[in-house]
Amino acid sequence: MLRPRVIVCLDVKDGRVVKGTQFQNLRDVGDPVELATRYEAEGADEVVFLDVSASKEARGTLLEVVRRTAERLFVPLTVGGGVRSAADIGPLLRAGADKISVNTAAVRDPGLLSLGAERFGSQCIVASIDALRENERWRCYTHGGTERTELDAVEWAAECEARGAGEILLTSIDQDGARNGYDLELTRQVADSVPVPVIASGGAGGAEHLRDAFTDGHASAALVAGILHDGLTTVGALKSALNGWGIAVRPVANLRPSEALS
């Protein structure tokens, strides 16, 4: 059985890392390469880049950021945002990404998931789902959480997996940036409906929230961002607390691979 993972998310806009609340009020928090390598050194199991830039012109900037980061990063790197077709996947993988996250384009053309999995392998394709609660259900949103769809998040997750997605990145828009915990009901329903790993996202305020995502939410991984960017904790501290609760996350290595070889 795979160990639960602690994944750091970096929202990238115009070559800089930004953070907001419920996908709005973005503020600059630093350089993506510096932050990615710092969080890796702290013990992050993976890093996710989500391009929140609106313009097509920003794609070249993102590719360069991915290249510079991949040259220094030893943990898996997932890149998403602005992937409009299968033609966008190859350049990102060649730039050094290990996995590609797709949301809006997959909703518009679900065949993209199948084509991407067929061409690059399911292990490379992550279905990103931004969900907002409506009564007892959750609706999927696209275009950075701004456009509502009629898709039910749980049903859409199952379809994404059936079409070839090897992982689900599930973000609660309601909880994003609130720091009062992940939407455990949403996470659990999605995790129980698919056989692939589900990453809980949106709402981390402390180690107890990651614990709950793993135990009550049945998540395979938990995404963290703001509490790290603001210096409220570290990846190592989160992992130490999780291990103390009996959750066997990957240990924080004392040496980076490059240091161990020197």
C-alpha positions as CSV (number, residue, x, y, z in Angstrom):
1,M,0.0,0.0,0.0
2,L,1.3,3.4,-0.9
3,R,2.2,5.8,1.9
4,P,0.0,8.9,2.3
5,R,1.6,11.8,0.6
6,V,2.1,15.5,1.5
7,I,2.0,17.5,-1.7
8,V,2.8,21.2,-1.9
9,C,0.8,23.3,-4.4
10,L,2.2,26.4,-6.1
11,D,-0.2,28.6,-8.0
12,V,1.9,30.3,-10.7
13,K,0.9,33.5,-12.4
14,D,3.2,35.3,-14.8
15,G,6.2,33.4,-13.5
16,R,5.5,34.1,-9.8
17,V,3.8,32.1,-7.1
18,V,0.5,33.6,-5.8
19,K,-2.1,32.6,-3.2
20,G,-5.6,33.7,-2.6
21,T,-8.9,32.7,-1.0
22,Q,-11.6,30.8,-3.0
23,F,-9.5,31.4,-6.1
24,Q,-9.7,35.3,-5.6
25,N,-7.6,38.1,-4.1
26,L,-4.3,36.7,-5.3
27,R,-1.1,38.0,-3.7
28,D,2.6,37.4,-4.6
29,V,4.4,34.9,-2.3
30,G,7.6,34.2,-4.1
31,D,9.7,32.6,-6.9
32,P,8.4,29.1,-7.9
33,V,11.8,27.5,-8.3
34,E,13.0,28.7,-4.9
35,L,9.8,27.7,-3.2
36,A,9.7,24.3,-4.9
37,T,13.2,23.4,-3.9
38,R,12.7,24.7,-0.4
39,Y,9.6,22.6,0.2
40,E,11.3,19.6,-1.3
41,A,14.1,20.1,1.2
42,E,11.5,20.3,4.0
43,G,10.2,16.9,2.9
44,A,7.4,17.4,0.3
45,D,6.6,14.2,-1.5
46,E,5.6,16.0,-4.6
47,V,5.1,19.5,-6.0
48,V,2.2,20.8,-8.1
49,F,2.4,23.8,-10.3
50,L,-1.0,25.2,-11.3
51,D,-0.8,28.0,-13.9
52,V,-3.5,30.6,-13.1
53,S,-2.4,33.0,-15.8
54,A,-5.3,33.9,-18.1
55,S,-3.3,34.6,-21.3
56,K,-1.9,32.2,-23.8
57,E,1.2,34.3,-23.9
58,A,2.0,33.0,-20.4
59,R,2.5,29.5,-21.6
60,G,6.1,30.2,-22.6
61,T,6.8,31.6,-19.2
62,L,5.4,28.5,-17.5
63,L,7.4,26.2,-19.7
64,E,10.6,28.0,-18.7
65,V,9.6,27.8,-15.0
66,V,9.0,24.1,-15.4
67,R,12.4,23.6,-17.0
68,R,14.2,25.6,-14.4
69,T,12.4,23.7,-11.6
70,A,12.8,20.2,-13.0
71,E,16.6,20.8,-13.3
72,R,16.7,21.1,-9.5
73,L,13.8,19.0,-8.2
74,F,14.1,15.4,-7.3
75,V,10.4,14.7,-6.3
76,P,7.6,14.3,-8.9
77,L,6.3,17.5,-10.5
78,T,2.7,17.9,-11.6
79,V,1.8,20.8,-13.9
80,G,-1.7,22.0,-14.8
81,G,-3.6,25.1,-15.8
82,G,-4.1,26.2,-19.4
83,V,-3.8,22.7,-20.9
84,R,-6.2,23.0,-23.8
85,S,-5.4,19.9,-25.9
86,A,-3.2,16.8,-26.1
87,A,-0.7,19.0,-28.0
88,D,0.0,20.9,-24.8
89,I,0.9,17.8,-22.8
90,G,4.0,16.8,-24.7
91,P,5.9,20.1,-24.3
92,L,5.3,20.1,-20.6
93,L,6.5,16.6,-20.1
94,R,9.5,17.3,-22.2
95,A,10.2,20.4,-20.1
96,G,10.4,18.1,-17.1
97,A,6.9,17.6,-15.7
98,D,6.1,14.1,-14.5
99,K,2.3,14.5,-14.5
100,I,-0.1,16.8,-16.2
101,S,-3.3,18.1,-14.6
102,V,-6.3,18.9,-16.7
103,N,-9.7,20.5,-15.8
104,T,-11.5,22.8,-18.2
105,A,-10.3,21.1,-21.3
106,A,-11.4,17.7,-20.0
107,V,-14.8,19.0,-19.2
108,R,-15.1,20.5,-22.7
109,D,-13.7,17.4,-24.4
110,P,-13.6,14.3,-22.1
111,G,-11.8,12.4,-24.9
112,L,-8.7,14.4,-23.9
113,L,-8.3,12.2,-20.9
114,S,-8.5,9.0,-23.0
115,L,-6.1,10.4,-25.7
116,G,-3.7,11.6,-23.0
117,A,-3.7,8.3,-21.2
118,E,-3.3,6.4,-24.5
119,R,-0.4,8.6,-25.7
120,F,1.5,9.2,-22.5
121,G,0.1,6.7,-20.0
122,S,-2.5,7.0,-17.2
123,Q,0.3,7.7,-14.7
124,C,0.8,11.0,-16.4
125,I,-2.8,12.2,-16.4
126,V,-4.3,13.9,-13.4
127,A,-8.0,14.9,-13.6
128,S,-8.3,18.2,-11.6
129,I,-11.8,18.9,-10.2
130,D,-12.9,22.2,-8.7
131,A,-16.1,21.5,-6.7
132,L,-18.6,23.8,-5.0
133,R,-21.3,22.5,-2.7
134,E,-24.9,22.9,-3.7
135,N,-27.2,21.5,-1.0
136,E,-26.2,17.8,-0.7
137,R,-24.1,17.6,-3.9
138,W,-21.1,19.3,-5.5
139,R,-21.0,20.9,-8.9
140,C,-17.9,21.1,-11.0
141,Y,-16.5,24.5,-11.9
142,T,-14.1,25.3,-14.7
143,H,-12.0,28.3,-15.8
144,G,-10.3,28.7,-12.4
145,G,-13.5,28.2,-10.5
146,T,-15.4,30.9,-12.3
147,E,-17.8,28.9,-14.6
148,R,-20.4,26.5,-13.2
149,T,-21.2,23.3,-15.0
150,E,-24.0,20.8,-14.6
151,L,-21.5,18.0,-13.8
152,D,-21.8,16.3,-10.4
153,A,-18.3,16.1,-8.9
154,V,-18.5,12.5,-7.7
155,E,-20.0,11.2,-10.9
156,W,-17.4,13.2,-13.0
157,A,-14.5,11.8,-11.0
158,A,-15.7,8.3,-11.8
159,E,-16.0,9.2,-15.5
160,C,-12.5,10.7,-15.5
161,E,-11.0,7.5,-14.0
162,A,-12.9,5.4,-16.5
163,R,-11.5,7.5,-19.3
164,G,-7.9,7.0,-18.2
165,A,-7.0,9.5,-15.5
166,G,-4.5,7.9,-13.1
167,E,-5.2,10.4,-10.2
168,I,-7.8,12.9,-9.1
169,L,-6.9,16.3,-7.7
170,L,-10.0,17.4,-5.9
171,T,-10.3,21.0,-4.7
172,S,-13.2,22.3,-2.6
173,I,-13.8,25.9,-3.7
174,D,-15.8,26.4,-0.4
175,Q,-12.8,25.5,1.7
176,D,-10.0,27.0,-0.5
177,G,-7.9,29.3,1.7
178,A,-10.2,29.1,4.7
179,R,-7.8,27.0,6.7
180,N,-10.5,25.2,8.7
181,G,-10.1,21.8,7.1
182,Y,-10.8,19.9,3.9
183,D,-14.3,19.1,2.8
184,L,-14.1,15.5,4.2
185,E,-17.5,14.5,2.9
186,L,-16.7,15.5,-0.6
187,T,-13.3,13.9,-0.4
188,R,-14.6,10.6,1.0
189,Q,-17.4,10.3,-1.5
190,V,-15.0,10.8,-4.4
191,A,-12.3,8.6,-2.9
192,D,-14.8,5.8,-2.4
193,S,-16.0,6.0,-5.9
194,V,-12.7,5.6,-7.8
195,P,-9.9,3.0,-7.6
196,V,-7.2,5.6,-8.2
197,P,-5.5,8.0,-5.7
198,V,-7.4,11.1,-4.7
199,I,-5.6,14.3,-3.6
200,A,-7.5,16.4,-1.1
201,S,-7.2,20.1,-1.7
202,G,-8.6,23.3,-0.2
203,G,-8.7,24.1,3.5
204,A,-5.5,22.9,5.2
205,G,-4.9,24.9,8.4
206,G,-2.9,22.5,10.4
207,A,-1.6,18.9,10.7
208,E,-4.9,17.7,12.1
209,H,-6.6,18.6,8.9
210,L,-4.2,16.4,6.9
211,R,-4.8,13.6,9.4
212,D,-8.5,13.9,8.9
213,A,-8.2,13.9,5.1
214,F,-6.3,10.6,5.3
215,T,-8.4,8.9,8.0
216,D,-12.0,10.3,7.5
217,G,-11.7,11.5,3.9
218,H,-9.9,8.4,2.6
219,A,-7.6,10.6,0.6
220,S,-4.3,9.2,-0.7
221,A,-2.6,12.6,-0.5
222,A,-3.2,16.0,0.9
223,L,-2.3,19.3,-0.8
224,V,-1.0,22.2,1.2
225,A,-0.1,25.7,0.2
226,G,-1.0,28.9,2.2
227,I,0.1,27.7,5.7
228,L,3.5,27.0,4.3
229,H,3.8,30.2,2.2
230,D,2.9,32.2,5.3
231,G,5.5,30.5,7.5
232,L,2.9,29.0,9.9
233,T,4.4,25.5,9.7
234,T,6.8,23.4,7.6
235,V,6.4,20.2,5.7
236,G,8.6,18.5,8.2
237,A,6.5,19.6,11.1
238,L,3.3,18.4,9.4
239,K,4.9,15.0,8.8
240,S,6.2,14.7,12.3
241,A,2.7,15.3,13.7
242,L,1.2,12.8,11.2
243,N,3.7,10.2,12.2
244,G,2.9,10.9,15.9
245,W,-0.7,10.0,15.1
246,G,0.3,6.7,13.5
247,I,0.0,7.9,9.9
248,A,3.0,6.4,8.1
249,V,3.9,9.3,5.8
250,R,7.3,9.1,4.0
251,P,10.1,10.2,6.3
252,V,11.9,13.5,5.7
253,A,15.3,12.6,4.3
254,N,18.3,14.2,6.0
255,L,20.1,14.7,2.7
256,R,18.9,15.6,-0.8
257,P,20.0,13.1,-3.5
258,S,22.5,15.6,-4.8
259,E,24.1,16.0,-1.4
260,A,24.2,12.3,-0.7
261,L,26.2,11.8,-3.9
262,S,28.7,14.6,-3.2
